[in-house]
Amino acid sequence: MAAAAGDGGSIPRKTTGAETPSASDPPVPRNIMPHEECVAGVRSALKDPMVRFLRERMEKAGCTVWPMLIRAATCASAGGYASREGIEVCCNHMEYPDQITQTVIHELIHAYDDCVGKNIDWTNCAHHACSEIRANHLSGNCHYKRELMKGFLKIRGHEPECVKRRSLESVKNNPHCSEAAAKDAIEAVWNICYNDTRPFDRAP
């Protein structure tokens, strides 16, 4: 497998959860899957076409290879990525298989950015904001069907609004970024990072 090889620090894992509920998300019933089922879900996610595509592009970019880039774990949020440590899918937050796949895709985009960006610094609010914008936009986290399931009924313009909301929740949890700094960072990099669809030709 490929792994990120950025020179910057790590994102605190709690800040990059692909499906961690935000403060603005309506409450939903929790039906956490058994750990064994989650582990099987992670194995299944590795066969997903988008996951395979991202891993292939990372390998072509010369990312360092290690055997445990993606692993199941028990932790504080839905999932996270850290430089030179890899991706954790937190089984105690998973409710259905699609959530596992979405988490893996989201975190792989962070890993891709860490690798390709080279000098990315996760303590820099703008760097973190850019990767969150890309991960939320390109992973499908903000697909309208997923938004509807969470109680967000807006159809027109929902996707960029969702990307901003989710990115803000992540960046403001970075201990190096206040809420005001997170908002400023997202606005500052929005146009460049929202329209940066690498390694895809266009947003999936």
WOBEL-V422774 format. One record per residue. N is the residue number from 1. D_FIRST is the distance of its C-alpha to the first C-alpha in Angstrom with 2 decimals. Layout:
n = [N | N]
d_first = [D_FIRST | D_FIRST]
This chain:
n = [1 | 2 | 3 | 4 | 5 | 6 | 7 | 8 | 9 | 10 | 11 | 12 | 13 | 14 | 15 | 16 | 17 | 18 | 19 | 20 | 21 | 22 | 23 | 24 | 25 | 26 | 27 | 28 | 29 | 30 | 31 | 32 | 33 | 34 | 35 | 36 | 37 | 38 | 39 | 40 | 41 | 42 | 43 | 44 | 45 | 46 | 47 | 48 | 49 | 50 | 51 | 52 | 53 | 54 | 55 | 56 | 57 | 58 | 59 | 60 | 61 | 62 | 63 | 64 | 65 | 66 | 67 | 68 | 69 | 70 | 71 | 72 | 73 | 74 | 75 | 76 | 77 | 78 | 79 | 80 | 81 | 82 | 83 | 84 | 85 | 86 | 87 | 88 | 89 | 90 | 91 | 92 | 93 | 94 | 95 | 96 | 97 | 98 | 99 | 100 | 101 | 102 | 103 | 104 | 105 | 106 | 107 | 108 | 109 | 110 | 111 | 112 | 113 | 114 | 115 | 116 | 117 | 118 | 119 | 120 | 121 | 122 | 123 | 124 | 125 | 126 | 127 | 128 | 129 | 130 | 131 | 132 | 133 | 134 | 135 | 136 | 137 | 138 | 139 | 140 | 141 | 142 | 143 | 144 | 145 | 146 | 147 | 148 | 149 | 150 | 151 | 152 | 153 | 154 | 155 | 156 | 157 | 158 | 159 | 160 | 161 | 162 | 163 | 164 | 165 | 166 | 167 | 168 | 169 | 170 | 171 | 172 | 173 | 174 | 175 | 176 | 177 | 178 | 179 | 180 | 181 | 182 | 183 | 184 | 185 | 186 | 187 | 188 | 189 | 190 | 191 | 192 | 193 | 194 | 195 | 196 | 197 | 198 | 199 | 200 | 201 | 202 | 203 | 204]
d_first = [0.00 | 3.76 | 6.63 | 10.26 | 12.63 | 15.94 | 19.11 | 20.61 | 20.85 | 19.14 | 20.33 | 22.09 | 20.08 | 23.22 | 23.48 | 20.46 | 20.88 | 20.45 | 23.26 | 25.28 | 28.93 | 30.76 | 34.34 | 35.57 | 33.87 | 36.46 | 36.12 | 34.61 | 34.90 | 32.03 | 30.92 | 27.90 | 26.07 | 25.84 | 22.83 | 22.08 | 22.18 | 19.80 | 17.19 | 17.73 | 17.45 | 13.97 | 12.97 | 15.05 | 13.63 | 10.20 | 12.57 | 14.34 | 14.88 | 14.47 | 11.15 | 9.91 | 11.90 | 10.58 | 6.88 | 8.68 | 11.01 | 8.88 | 7.61 | 11.34 | 12.44 | 11.23 | 9.07 | 8.38 | 5.31 | 5.82 | 5.98 | 7.47 | 6.41 | 8.66 | 11.71 | 15.27 | 18.07 | 21.74 | 22.61 | 24.95 | 23.49 | 21.48 | 18.20 | 17.04 | 14.68 | 15.45 | 14.58 | 12.81 | 12.80 | 10.45 | 11.62 | 14.34 | 15.91 | 19.45 | 20.85 | 24.37 | 24.38 | 23.04 | 25.84 | 24.47 | 21.31 | 21.32 | 21.22 | 17.92 | 16.38 | 18.16 | 16.96 | 13.24 | 14.10 | 16.33 | 14.02 | 11.22 | 14.20 | 14.98 | 11.60 | 12.17 | 15.71 | 14.96 | 13.01 | 15.46 | 18.44 | 18.25 | 21.44 | 20.83 | 22.83 | 22.27 | 25.82 | 27.19 | 28.31 | 28.06 | 24.47 | 23.50 | 25.77 | 24.25 | 20.71 | 22.29 | 24.38 | 21.53 | 19.39 | 22.52 | 23.69 | 20.64 | 19.18 | 22.42 | 23.34 | 26.80 | 27.57 | 31.26 | 30.94 | 28.81 | 31.38 | 34.21 | 32.80 | 32.93 | 36.49 | 36.13 | 38.47 | 38.51 | 37.43 | 38.34 | 36.22 | 34.22 | 30.76 | 31.23 | 33.28 | 30.53 | 27.93 | 30.39 | 31.22 | 27.72 | 26.72 | 29.91 | 29.26 | 25.94 | 27.23 | 30.48 | 28.69 | 27.22 | 29.68 | 30.16 | 31.33 | 34.54 | 35.03 | 37.19 | 34.68 | 31.92 | 34.27 | 35.24 | 31.68 | 30.73 | 33.93 | 33.46 | 30.05 | 30.42 | 31.43 | 28.89 | 25.85 | 26.87 | 27.28 | 24.04 | 21.90 | 19.08 | 16.83 | 19.17 | 22.56 | 24.19 | 23.58 | 22.36]
